[in-house]
Amino acid sequence: MTQLIEAADLRAAPKNYRIVAIHFDADTEDSRAAFAAEHIPGAVLADRLIFSRAPEKGEGRNPLPRREQLEKDVRTLGLLLGDRIVLYDAKKNVFASRAWWVLRNAGFTDVRILNGGLKAWKAAGGEIASGDVTVRPSSVEISDDRLPAISGDDAAVFPQRGILLDARSAARFSGQPDPLDPRPGHVPGAVNIPWEGLIDDQDRFLPASELRERFASLGIKPDTAVAAYCGSGVSAAHVLVSLEVAGFPTGALYPGSWSEWAADPRRPVEA
């Protein structure tokens, strides 16, 4: 499965890959401090400012970066389109999944997630480096719209032709009070599949066979149109990675997700 790489395989040939540590802390200084304290040797740091941006009126909490800015940012990481890229984080790979989606959408074709993240690397006996890292910038030219994405209007009618997955917790999906968004509930017709139920107790993606069973139990077949959303478009990417690990075709991301939908009083809510 080309979406993932195991820690043992990365340890065997680390120089074959460009390793990127993903930090999504709200405070970028905290991200830099965490990376400087410990990271996989050879890794470079990418914080939330690369894979998200400040929202504008009517957008969700973590809108996708604009192409021009993303191109500048990935150049600071020294990445090239032909690189074999490995992403990891220390947060159950939910942020690495968002980065996976953004990079693939920008035209990077060989992008993998370290299965189990930093925890798996340590468990496999991988070395840990510390300190700042100097990166030689690249002059890469990226594209966009390589992966399917949907708008709020698309999400409203998506259940009529496919399955719209909600990656949030069952509590948030069912309408319990939500401290993050203005209204509780979910998009009418959506189906709940909490992203944290797709990993094991070691933060590894479930085996492909188990993931296939999970998705099949929701009525998903190889020819089913699938889209996913969450609170702000981050953990939905984890569900889309899981979908591909399970062997299903690429699903669509609703970047605005619930934070965009719930903020629009014209949008109906189901609970």
BALOBA-1460 file (C-alpha; in Angstrom, 3 decimals):
// residues 271
<rec num="1" residu="m" x="0.000" y="0.000" z="0.000"/>
<rec num="2" residu="t" x="1.751" y="3.135" z="-1.203"/>
<rec num="3" residu="q" x="-0.147" y="5.411" z="1.194"/>
<rec num="4" residu="l" x="1.872" y="4.131" z="4.162"/>
<rec num="5" residu="i" x="5.417" y="3.151" z="5.035"/>
<rec num="6" residu="e" x="6.460" y="1.053" z="8.016"/>
<rec num="7" residu="a" x="9.083" y="2.274" z="10.483"/>
<rec num="8" residu="a" x="11.348" y="-0.717" z="9.769"/>
<rec num="9" residu="d" x="11.316" y="0.051" z="6.034"/>
<rec num="10" residu="l" x="12.127" y="3.707" z="6.619"/>
<rec num="11" residu="r" x="14.955" y="2.778" z="8.994"/>
<rec num="12" residu="a" x="16.408" y="0.461" z="6.353"/>
<rec num="13" residu="a" x="16.764" y="3.203" z="3.737"/>
<rec num="14" residu="p" x="16.138" y="6.653" z="5.258"/>
<rec num="15" residu="k" x="18.209" y="8.471" z="2.631"/>
<rec num="16" residu="n" x="15.835" y="7.272" z="-0.086"/>
<rec num="17" residu="y" x="13.112" y="9.534" z="1.304"/>
<rec num="18" residu="r" x="12.474" y="13.174" z="2.116"/>
<rec num="19" residu="i" x="11.097" y="13.096" z="5.646"/>
<rec num="20" residu="v" x="8.762" y="15.838" z="6.846"/>
<rec num="21" residu="a" x="7.598" y="16.259" z="10.436"/>
<rec num="22" residu="i" x="4.118" y="17.767" z="10.603"/>
<rec num="23" residu="h" x="3.245" y="20.017" z="13.541"/>
<rec num="24" residu="f" x="-0.196" y="21.608" z="13.665"/>
<rec num="25" residu="d" x="0.096" y="23.463" z="16.972"/>
<rec num="26" residu="a" x="-1.683" y="26.792" z="17.009"/>
<rec num="27" residu="d" x="1.544" y="28.410" z="18.212"/>
<rec num="28" residu="t" x="4.230" y="27.989" z="15.565"/>
<rec num="29" residu="e" x="6.924" y="28.643" z="18.169"/>
<rec num="30" residu="d" x="5.649" y="25.600" z="20.061"/>
<rec num="31" residu="s" x="5.924" y="23.616" z="16.839"/>
<rec num="32" residu="r" x="9.523" y="24.653" z="16.352"/>
<rec num="33" residu="a" x="10.379" y="23.870" z="19.966"/>
<rec num="34" residu="a" x="8.798" y="20.417" z="19.763"/>
<rec num="35" residu="f" x="10.667" y="19.648" z="16.551"/>
<rec num="36" residu="a" x="13.976" y="20.901" z="17.941"/>
<rec num="37" residu="a" x="13.510" y="18.693" z="21.011"/>
<rec num="38" residu="e" x="13.127" y="15.490" z="19.004"/>
<rec num="39" residu="h" x="12.697" y="14.467" z="15.388"/>
<rec num="40" residu="i" x="13.664" y="11.726" z="12.973"/>
<rec num="41" residu="p" x="17.177" y="12.341" z="11.617"/>
<rec num="42" residu="g" x="17.064" y="14.078" z="8.255"/>
<rec num="43" residu="a" x="13.530" y="15.399" z="8.765"/>
<rec num="44" residu="v" x="12.443" y="18.961" z="8.072"/>
<rec num="45" residu="l" x="9.665" y="20.802" z="9.898"/>
<rec num="46" residu="a" x="6.339" y="21.815" z="8.380"/>
<rec num="47" residu="d" x="3.886" y="23.626" z="10.643"/>
<rec num="48" residu="r" x="0.209" y="24.459" z="10.232"/>
<rec num="49" residu="l" x="0.926" y="27.626" z="8.260"/>
<rec num="50" residu="i" x="1.964" y="25.479" z="5.308"/>
<rec num="51" residu="f" x="-1.046" y="23.176" z="5.165"/>
<rec num="52" residu="s" x="-3.681" y="25.651" z="6.274"/>
<rec num="53" residu="r" x="-4.216" y="29.412" z="6.451"/>
<rec num="54" residu="a" x="-6.217" y="31.993" z="8.341"/>
<rec num="55" residu="p" x="-9.904" y="31.718" z="7.380"/>
<rec num="56" residu="e" x="-11.783" y="34.464" z="5.627"/>
<rec num="57" residu="k" x="-15.447" y="35.256" z="6.226"/>
<rec num="58" residu="g" x="-17.643" y="32.265" z="5.442"/>
<rec num="59" residu="e" x="-14.794" y="29.730" z="5.477"/>
<rec num="60" residu="g" x="-14.132" y="26.870" z="7.874"/>
<rec num="61" residu="r" x="-11.461" y="26.973" z="10.583"/>
<rec num="62" residu="n" x="-8.648" y="25.457" z="8.502"/>
<rec num="63" residu="p" x="-9.121" y="26.361" z="4.830"/>
<rec num="64" residu="l" x="-6.744" y="24.936" z="2.271"/>
<rec num="65" residu="p" x="-3.662" y="27.035" z="1.470"/>
<rec num="66" residu="r" x="-3.694" y="29.071" z="-1.698"/>
<rec num="67" residu="r" x="-1.533" y="27.653" z="-4.484"/>
<rec num="68" residu="e" x="0.868" y="30.595" z="-4.685"/>
<rec num="69" residu="q" x="1.630" y="30.561" z="-0.966"/>
<rec num="70" residu="l" x="1.839" y="26.771" z="-0.805"/>
<rec num="71" residu="e" x="4.381" y="26.803" z="-3.619"/>
<rec num="72" residu="k" x="6.562" y="29.239" z="-1.682"/>
<rec num="73" residu="d" x="6.224" y="27.184" z="1.476"/>
<rec num="74" residu="v" x="7.075" y="23.791" z="-0.027"/>
<rec num="75" residu="r" x="10.096" y="25.394" z="-1.627"/>
<rec num="76" residu="t" x="11.319" y="26.282" z="1.875"/>
<rec num="77" residu="l" x="11.096" y="22.562" z="2.690"/>
<rec num="78" residu="g" x="13.342" y="21.763" z="-0.273"/>
<rec num="79" residu="l" x="10.776" y="19.437" z="-1.836"/>
<rec num="80" residu="l" x="10.684" y="18.406" z="-5.500"/>
<rec num="81" residu="l" x="7.793" y="16.779" z="-7.333"/>
<rec num="82" residu="g" x="9.806" y="13.600" z="-7.918"/>
<rec num="83" residu="d" x="10.773" y="13.160" z="-4.263"/>
<rec num="84" residu="r" x="9.692" y="10.127" z="-2.281"/>
<rec num="85" residu="i" x="8.139" y="11.915" z="0.660"/>
<rec num="86" residu="v" x="7.410" y="10.485" z="4.105"/>
<rec num="87" residu="l" x="5.219" y="12.429" z="6.528"/>
<rec num="88" residu="y" x="4.791" y="11.834" z="10.234"/>
<rec num="89" residu="d" x="3.501" y="13.506" z="13.368"/>
<rec num="90" residu="a" x="3.067" y="12.733" z="17.049"/>
<rec num="91" residu="k" x="-0.733" y="13.130" z="16.964"/>
<rec num="92" residu="k" x="-1.982" y="9.799" z="15.587"/>
<rec num="93" residu="n" x="-1.053" y="10.933" z="12.061"/>
<rec num="94" residu="v" x="-4.171" y="13.046" z="11.716"/>
<rec num="95" residu="f" x="-2.076" y="16.089" z="10.762"/>
<rec num="96" residu="a" x="0.204" y="14.035" z="8.531"/>
<rec num="97" residu="s" x="-2.940" y="12.918" z="6.712"/>
<rec num="98" residu="r" x="-3.931" y="16.513" z="6.035"/>
<rec num="99" residu="a" x="-0.428" y="17.192" z="4.694"/>
<rec num="100" residu="w" x="-0.665" y="14.015" z="2.578"/>
<rec num="101" residu="w" x="-3.839" y="15.347" z="0.972"/>
<rec num="102" residu="v" x="-2.461" y="18.844" z="0.376"/>
<rec num="103" residu="l" x="0.791" y="17.614" z="-1.176"/>
<rec num="104" residu="r" x="-0.905" y="15.086" z="-3.434"/>
<rec num="105" residu="n" x="-3.383" y="17.740" z="-4.477"/>
<rec num="106" residu="a" x="-0.400" y="19.944" z="-5.387"/>
<rec num="107" residu="g" x="1.101" y="17.348" z="-7.717"/>
<rec num="108" residu="f" x="3.460" y="15.371" z="-5.467"/>
<rec num="109" residu="t" x="2.814" y="11.757" z="-6.459"/>
<rec num="110" residu="d" x="4.893" y="9.643" z="-4.057"/>
<rec num="111" residu="v" x="3.695" y="10.731" z="-0.630"/>
<rec num="112" residu="r" x="3.527" y="8.275" z="2.256"/>
<rec num="113" residu="i" x="2.654" y="8.416" z="5.923"/>
<rec num="114" residu="l" x="4.843" y="6.743" z="8.536"/>
<rec num="115" residu="n" x="2.428" y="4.181" z="9.962"/>
<rec num="116" residu="g" x="2.222" y="4.791" z="13.687"/>
<rec num="117" residu="g" x="4.087" y="8.079" z="13.451"/>
<rec num="118" residu="l" x="6.878" y="9.071" z="15.799"/>
<rec num="119" residu="k" x="5.710" y="6.479" z="18.336"/>
<rec num="120" residu="a" x="6.297" y="3.670" z="15.833"/>
<rec num="121" residu="w" x="9.709" y="5.059" z="14.904"/>
<rec num="122" residu="k" x="10.816" y="5.005" z="18.536"/>
<rec num="123" residu="a" x="9.358" y="1.537" z="19.106"/>
<rec num="124" residu="a" x="11.350" y="0.248" z="16.131"/>
<rec num="125" residu="g" x="14.568" y="1.552" z="17.665"/>
<rec num="126" residu="g" x="14.863" y="4.515" z="15.343"/>
<rec num="127" residu="e" x="17.354" y="7.220" z="16.254"/>
<rec num="128" residu="i" x="16.149" y="10.601" z="17.462"/>
<rec num="129" residu="a" x="17.831" y="13.862" z="16.521"/>
<rec num="130" residu="s" x="17.511" y="17.264" z="18.147"/>
<rec num="131" residu="g" x="18.269" y="20.856" z="17.298"/>
<rec num="132" residu="d" x="17.384" y="23.062" z="14.361"/>
<rec num="133" residu="v" x="17.746" y="21.920" z="10.749"/>
<rec num="134" residu="t" x="19.043" y="23.936" z="7.800"/>
<rec num="135" residu="v" x="17.163" y="23.321" z="4.562"/>
<rec num="136" residu="r" x="18.295" y="24.050" z="1.027"/>
<rec num="137" residu="p" x="15.247" y="25.581" z="-0.720"/>
<rec num="138" residu="s" x="13.999" y="24.180" z="-4.014"/>
<rec num="139" residu="s" x="12.449" y="25.887" z="-7.023"/>
<rec num="140" residu="v" x="9.580" y="23.425" z="-7.385"/>
<rec num="141" residu="e" x="6.500" y="24.451" z="-9.356"/>
<rec num="142" residu="i" x="3.278" y="22.920" z="-8.098"/>
<rec num="143" residu="s" x="-0.242" y="22.612" z="-9.438"/>
<rec num="144" residu="d" x="-3.568" y="22.252" z="-7.671"/>
<rec num="145" residu="d" x="-6.905" y="20.489" z="-7.959"/>
<rec num="146" residu="r" x="-5.250" y="17.083" z="-8.463"/>
<rec num="147" residu="l" x="-7.625" y="15.512" z="-5.942"/>
<rec num="148" residu="p" x="-11.414" y="15.751" z="-5.782"/>
<rec num="149" residu="a" x="-12.923" y="18.313" z="-3.415"/>
<rec num="150" residu="i" x="-16.476" y="19.474" z="-2.857"/>
<rec num="151" residu="s" x="-18.126" y="22.704" z="-1.733"/>
<rec num="152" residu="g" x="-20.931" y="23.198" z="0.757"/>
<rec num="153" residu="d" x="-23.455" y="23.163" z="-2.075"/>
<rec num="154" residu="d" x="-22.002" y="19.878" z="-3.282"/>
<rec num="155" residu="a" x="-22.171" y="18.427" z="0.240"/>
<rec num="156" residu="a" x="-25.843" y="19.343" z="0.480"/>
<rec num="157" residu="v" x="-26.766" y="17.037" z="-2.386"/>
<rec num="158" residu="f" x="-23.954" y="14.491" z="-2.143"/>
<rec num="159" residu="p" x="-25.994" y="11.916" z="-0.142"/>
<rec num="160" residu="q" x="-28.349" y="11.674" z="-3.097"/>
<rec num="161" residu="r" x="-25.631" y="10.137" z="-5.275"/>
<rec num="162" residu="g" x="-23.104" y="8.696" z="-2.851"/>
<rec num="163" residu="i" x="-22.035" y="8.488" z="0.776"/>
<rec num="164" residu="l" x="-20.974" y="11.566" z="2.716"/>
<rec num="165" residu="l" x="-18.773" y="10.571" z="5.661"/>
<rec num="166" residu="d" x="-18.512" y="12.602" z="8.862"/>
<rec num="167" residu="a" x="-15.168" y="11.925" z="10.560"/>
<rec num="168" residu="r" x="-16.027" y="13.562" z="13.900"/>
<rec num="169" residu="s" x="-16.856" y="11.776" z="17.141"/>
<rec num="170" residu="a" x="-20.240" y="10.148" z="17.565"/>
<rec num="171" residu="a" x="-21.110" y="12.738" z="20.219"/>
<rec num="172" residu="r" x="-20.494" y="15.687" z="17.932"/>
<rec num="173" residu="f" x="-22.260" y="13.951" z="15.039"/>
<rec num="174" residu="s" x="-25.349" y="13.206" z="17.144"/>
<rec num="175" residu="g" x="-25.821" y="16.828" z="18.151"/>
<rec num="176" residu="q" x="-24.328" y="17.049" z="21.626"/>
<rec num="177" residu="p" x="-23.105" y="20.557" z="22.517"/>
<rec num="178" residu="d" x="-20.031" y="21.433" z="20.477"/>
<rec num="179" residu="p" x="-17.597" y="23.988" z="21.943"/>
<rec num="180" residu="l" x="-15.878" y="24.517" z="18.590"/>
<rec num="181" residu="d" x="-18.755" y="25.305" z="16.249"/>
<rec num="182" residu="p" x="-21.849" y="27.527" z="16.392"/>
<rec num="183" residu="r" x="-24.372" y="24.713" z="15.893"/>
<rec num="184" residu="p" x="-24.314" y="21.010" z="16.824"/>
<rec num="185" residu="g" x="-25.383" y="18.158" z="14.591"/>
<rec num="186" residu="h" x="-24.378" y="17.032" z="11.115"/>
<rec num="187" residu="v" x="-25.013" y="17.550" z="7.427"/>
<rec num="188" residu="p" x="-28.342" y="15.913" z="6.546"/>
<rec num="189" residu="g" x="-27.821" y="12.472" z="5.072"/>
<rec num="190" residu="a" x="-24.220" y="12.132" z="6.291"/>
<rec num="191" residu="v" x="-22.900" y="8.898" z="7.831"/>
<rec num="192" residu="n" x="-20.660" y="8.902" z="10.888"/>
<rec num="193" residu="i" x="-17.266" y="7.158" z="10.912"/>
<rec num="194" residu="p" x="-15.083" y="8.629" z="13.692"/>
<rec num="195" residu="w" x="-11.512" y="8.806" z="12.416"/>
<rec num="196" residu="e" x="-10.011" y="7.575" z="15.678"/>
<rec num="197" residu="g" x="-11.856" y="4.304" z="15.188"/>
<rec num="198" residu="l" x="-9.699" y="3.641" z="12.127"/>
<rec num="199" residu="i" x="-6.461" y="3.283" z="14.101"/>
<rec num="200" residu="d" x="-5.301" y="0.806" z="16.737"/>
<rec num="201" residu="d" x="-3.980" y="1.463" z="20.236"/>
<rec num="202" residu="q" x="-0.511" y="2.051" z="18.794"/>
<rec num="203" residu="d" x="-1.790" y="4.819" z="16.503"/>
<rec num="204" residu="r" x="-1.363" y="2.629" z="13.431"/>
<rec num="205" residu="f" x="-3.930" y="2.463" z="10.653"/>
<rec num="206" residu="l" x="-6.034" y="-0.664" z="10.947"/>
<rec num="207" residu="p" x="-5.134" y="-3.456" z="8.508"/>
<rec num="208" residu="a" x="-6.579" y="-3.009" z="5.023"/>
<rec num="209" residu="s" x="-8.970" y="-5.936" z="5.482"/>
<rec num="210" residu="e" x="-10.463" y="-4.424" z="8.638"/>
<rec num="211" residu="l" x="-10.789" y="-1.028" z="7.034"/>
<rec num="212" residu="r" x="-12.572" y="-2.586" z="4.059"/>
<rec num="213" residu="e" x="-15.062" y="-4.174" z="6.440"/>
<rec num="214" residu="r" x="-15.645" y="-0.864" z="8.218"/>
<rec num="215" residu="f" x="-16.338" y="0.999" z="4.999"/>
<rec num="216" residu="a" x="-18.356" y="-1.846" z="3.492"/>
<rec num="217" residu="s" x="-20.591" y="-1.875" z="6.591"/>
<rec num="218" residu="l" x="-21.581" y="1.688" z="5.665"/>
<rec num="219" residu="g" x="-22.608" y="0.578" z="2.193"/>
<rec num="220" residu="i" x="-19.430" y="1.649" z="0.421"/>
<rec num="221" residu="k" x="-18.525" y="-0.390" z="-2.647"/>
<rec num="222" residu="p" x="-15.704" y="0.088" z="-5.184"/>
<rec num="223" residu="d" x="-17.999" y="2.132" z="-7.421"/>
<rec num="224" residu="t" x="-19.566" y="4.230" z="-4.639"/>
<rec num="225" residu="a" x="-18.983" y="7.991" z="-4.755"/>
<rec num="226" residu="v" x="-17.525" y="8.992" z="-1.383"/>
<rec num="227" residu="a" x="-16.783" y="12.351" z="0.203"/>
<rec num="228" residu="a" x="-15.675" y="13.194" z="3.731"/>
<rec num="229" residu="y" x="-15.811" y="16.114" z="6.123"/>
<rec num="230" residu="c" x="-15.010" y="16.710" z="9.785"/>
<rec num="231" residu="g" x="-14.839" y="19.816" z="11.947"/>
<rec num="232" residu="s" x="-12.408" y="21.808" z="9.839"/>
<rec num="233" residu="g" x="-11.110" y="19.589" z="7.034"/>
<rec num="234" residu="v" x="-8.203" y="17.978" z="8.899"/>
<rec num="235" residu="s" x="-9.361" y="14.627" z="10.296"/>
<rec num="236" residu="a" x="-11.504" y="14.063" z="7.195"/>
<rec num="237" residu="a" x="-8.215" y="13.622" z="5.336"/>
<rec num="238" residu="h" x="-7.380" y="10.763" z="7.718"/>
<rec num="239" residu="v" x="-10.597" y="9.010" z="6.654"/>
<rec num="240" residu="l" x="-9.685" y="9.521" z="2.998"/>
<rec num="241" residu="v" x="-6.247" y="7.993" z="3.572"/>
<rec num="242" residu="s" x="-7.928" y="5.047" z="5.299"/>
<rec num="243" residu="l" x="-10.301" y="4.676" z="2.376"/>
<rec num="244" residu="e" x="-7.364" y="4.300" z="-0.019"/>
<rec num="245" residu="v" x="-5.502" y="1.957" z="2.342"/>
<rec num="246" residu="a" x="-8.647" y="-0.199" z="2.266"/>
<rec num="247" residu="g" x="-8.388" y="-0.372" z="-1.519"/>
<rec num="248" residu="f" x="-11.220" y="1.968" z="-2.455"/>
<rec num="249" residu="p" x="-10.894" y="4.753" z="-5.032"/>
<rec num="250" residu="t" x="-9.935" y="8.254" z="-3.943"/>
<rec num="251" residu="g" x="-12.724" y="10.063" z="-2.112"/>
<rec num="252" residu="a" x="-13.472" y="13.784" z="-2.152"/>
<rec num="253" residu="l" x="-12.690" y="16.221" z="0.653"/>
<rec num="254" residu="y" x="-15.096" y="18.901" z="1.846"/>
<rec num="255" residu="p" x="-12.450" y="21.402" z="3.020"/>
<rec num="256" residu="g" x="-14.872" y="23.785" z="4.745"/>
<rec num="257" residu="s" x="-16.413" y="20.918" z="6.712"/>
<rec num="258" residu="w" x="-18.718" y="21.406" z="9.678"/>
<rec num="259" residu="s" x="-17.141" y="24.671" z="10.834"/>
<rec num="260" residu="e" x="-18.153" y="26.224" z="7.516"/>
<rec num="261" residu="w" x="-21.526" y="24.494" z="7.263"/>
<rec num="262" residu="a" x="-22.682" y="25.256" z="10.814"/>
<rec num="263" residu="a" x="-21.719" y="28.922" z="10.542"/>
<rec num="264" residu="d" x="-24.158" y="29.418" z="7.646"/>
<rec num="265" residu="p" x="-27.705" y="29.774" z="9.042"/>
<rec num="266" residu="r" x="-29.129" y="28.839" z="5.641"/>
<rec num="267" residu="r" x="-27.710" y="25.320" z="5.924"/>
<rec num="268" residu="p" x="-30.028" y="22.707" z="7.474"/>
<rec num="269" residu="v" x="-28.786" y="20.647" z="10.400"/>
<rec num="270" residu="e" x="-29.654" y="17.086" z="11.329"/>
<rec num="271" residu="a" x="-29.082" y="15.557" z="14.755"/>
